[in-house]
Amino acid sequence: MQIYRLLTEDDTSAFCHKVSEALAKGWVLHGSPTMSFDAARGVMRCGQAVVKDIDAPYSPDMKLGAQ
């Protein structure tokens, strides 16, 4: 089964580290990254979808980042 996550963060190196950590844990990029301006905070935000195949049934209670 395949699980999905959307990683988000301000446009800083923290976003790149978050995505790199997911890739190191076996997650795979899904689609293109996205950027949007958060007018309330005055910062750019980034997003990247990632997917991963797992051998467990899906449960809404599972911690996706721990997979």
C-alpha positions in Angstrom: 0.0 0.0 0.0 1.2 3.5 -0.6 1.0 6.4 1.8 1.1 10.1 1.1 2.5 13.2 2.9 2.6 16.9 2.0 5.7 18.5 3.5 5.5 22.2 4.1 7.9 24.8 5.6 9.0 28.4 5.1 11.3 28.9 2.2 14.5 28.3 4.1 17.1 25.5 4.3 14.8 23.9 6.9 12.4 22.9 4.0 15.3 21.3 2.1 16.4 19.4 5.2 12.8 18.2 5.8 12.5 16.9 2.2 16.0 15.4 2.3 15.2 13.6 5.6 12.1 12.1 4.0 14.0 10.9 1.0 16.6 9.3 3.3 13.8 7.4 5.0 12.6 5.9 1.7 9.9 8.4 0.7 9.8 9.3 -3.0 9.0 12.7 -4.5 5.5 12.9 -6.0 4.9 15.8 -8.4 6.6 19.1 -8.5 7.3 21.4 -5.5 5.1 24.4 -4.9 5.6 27.8 -3.5 3.1 30.4 -2.1 3.4 33.7 -0.4 2.0 33.8 3.1 0.8 37.4 3.3 -0.2 37.2 7.0 3.4 36.3 7.9 5.2 38.0 5.0 7.1 34.8 4.0 7.3 32.4 1.1 6.1 28.9 1.9 7.2 25.7 0.1 5.4 22.4 -0.3 6.4 19.0 -1.7 4.3 15.8 -1.8 6.1 12.5 -1.1 4.8 8.9 -1.2 6.1 5.6 0.3 5.1 2.0 -0.2 4.6 0.2 3.2 3.6 -3.4 4.2 1.0 -2.3 6.7 -2.7 -1.5 6.3 -3.5 2.2 6.4 -5.0 3.6 9.6 -5.8 7.3 10.2 -4.1 6.9 13.5 -0.7 6.0 12.0 2.1 8.6 12.3 3.1 9.1 8.7 6.4 10.7 9.5 7.4 7.6 11.5 6.9 5.2 8.6 
